[in-house]
Amino acid sequence: MKIEKRKNGDVTIFDLKGKILFGDGIDELRQSVNASIKENEKQLILNFAEVPYLDSTGLGEVVRSYTTLKKEGGTVKITNLTNKVKDLMMVTKLITVFETFEDENEAVKSFK
């Protein structure tokens, strides 16, 4: 998995690309979130547009990112869930934990 970081005003957006699986992508996501916290970037959007799949370990890392940032006074929101990932989020009921958006601009506006 690859992560491309970009900014939209005060909002940090991580474009996630590839599967998030045990041993592939977990460390990158954790390091990216921790680096954002150190840089005082507390408004984070995870863009799942190019994530075809994540396993339970990947899902756990997304939850860890959410709780870590929340403890620091920040927020993680999710945009552009693919159908498979959205189904997984619905089955695990995590769709009720995260604010999710179909449109990135709406997600950015929601921080204001």
C-alpha positions as CSV (number, residue, x, y, z in Angstrom):
1,M,0.0,0.0,0.0
2,K,1.1,3.6,-0.7
3,I,0.0,6.7,1.1
4,E,0.1,10.1,-0.5
5,K,-0.4,13.1,1.8
6,R,-1.8,16.4,0.8
7,K,-3.4,19.4,2.4
8,N,-6.7,21.2,1.8
9,G,-6.5,24.2,4.0
10,D,-6.2,23.0,7.6
11,V,-7.3,19.5,6.6
12,T,-4.7,16.7,6.0
13,I,-5.8,14.1,3.4
14,F,-4.2,10.7,3.1
15,D,-4.9,9.1,-0.3
16,L,-4.6,5.4,0.4
17,K,-3.7,3.2,-2.5
18,G,-3.8,-0.6,-2.4
19,K,-4.9,-3.2,0.0
20,I,-4.5,-2.7,3.7
21,L,-3.6,-6.1,5.0
22,F,-1.6,-7.7,7.8
23,G,2.0,-7.0,6.9
24,D,1.2,-4.7,4.1
25,G,0.2,-1.1,4.7
26,I,-0.3,-1.3,8.5
27,D,3.0,0.3,9.5
28,E,2.7,3.0,6.8
29,L,-0.7,4.1,8.0
30,R,0.5,4.1,11.7
31,Q,3.6,6.1,10.8
32,S,1.7,8.6,8.7
33,V,-0.9,9.2,11.4
34,N,1.8,9.5,14.1
35,A,3.8,12.0,12.0
36,S,0.6,14.1,11.4
37,I,0.0,14.2,15.2
38,K,3.6,15.4,15.7
39,E,3.1,18.1,13.1
40,N,-0.1,19.2,14.9
41,E,-2.3,18.1,12.0
42,K,-5.5,17.1,13.8
43,Q,-8.1,17.2,11.0
44,L,-7.5,14.1,9.0
45,I,-9.4,12.5,6.1
46,L,-8.6,9.0,4.9
47,N,-9.5,8.7,1.2
48,F,-10.3,5.1,0.4
49,A,-11.0,5.6,-3.3
50,E,-8.2,3.3,-4.3
51,V,-8.4,0.7,-1.5
52,P,-10.0,-2.4,-3.0
53,Y,-9.8,-4.4,0.3
54,L,-8.7,-4.4,3.9
55,D,-8.6,-7.3,6.3
56,S,-9.3,-7.3,10.0
57,T,-5.8,-6.1,10.8
58,G,-6.2,-3.2,8.4
59,L,-9.6,-2.4,9.9
60,G,-8.0,-2.5,13.4
61,E,-5.3,0.0,12.3
62,V,-8.0,2.4,10.9
63,V,-9.7,2.2,14.3
64,R,-6.4,2.7,16.1
65,S,-5.8,5.8,13.9
66,Y,-9.2,7.2,14.9
67,T,-8.7,6.6,18.7
68,T,-5.1,7.9,18.7
69,L,-6.1,11.1,17.0
70,K,-9.2,11.5,19.1
71,K,-7.1,11.3,22.3
72,E,-5.0,14.1,20.9
73,G,-8.1,16.3,20.3
74,G,-8.3,15.5,16.6
75,T,-10.7,13.8,14.2
76,V,-10.5,11.2,11.4
77,K,-13.1,11.2,8.7
78,I,-13.4,8.8,5.8
79,T,-14.3,9.4,2.2
80,N,-14.8,7.5,-1.0
81,L,-15.3,4.0,0.4
82,T,-15.2,1.3,-2.2
83,N,-18.2,-1.1,-2.1
84,K,-16.2,-4.0,-0.5
85,V,-14.8,-1.8,2.2
86,K,-18.1,-0.1,2.8
87,D,-19.7,-3.6,3.2
88,L,-17.1,-4.5,5.7
89,M,-17.6,-1.3,7.7
90,M,-21.4,-1.9,7.7
91,V,-21.0,-5.6,8.9
92,T,-18.7,-4.6,11.7
93,K,-20.9,-1.6,12.6
94,L,-17.9,0.7,12.3
95,I,-19.8,2.8,9.8
96,T,-21.6,4.2,12.8
97,V,-18.3,5.2,14.5
98,F,-16.7,7.1,11.6
99,E,-18.1,10.1,9.7
100,T,-18.1,8.9,6.1
101,F,-18.6,11.0,3.0
102,E,-19.1,10.2,-0.7
103,D,-17.5,13.5,-1.7
104,E,-14.1,14.8,-0.4
105,N,-15.2,18.4,-0.6
106,E,-18.1,17.7,1.8
107,A,-15.7,15.9,4.2
108,V,-13.4,19.0,4.2
109,K,-16.4,21.4,4.7
110,S,-17.6,19.3,7.6
111,F,-14.5,20.3,9.7
112,K,-15.6,24.0,9.6
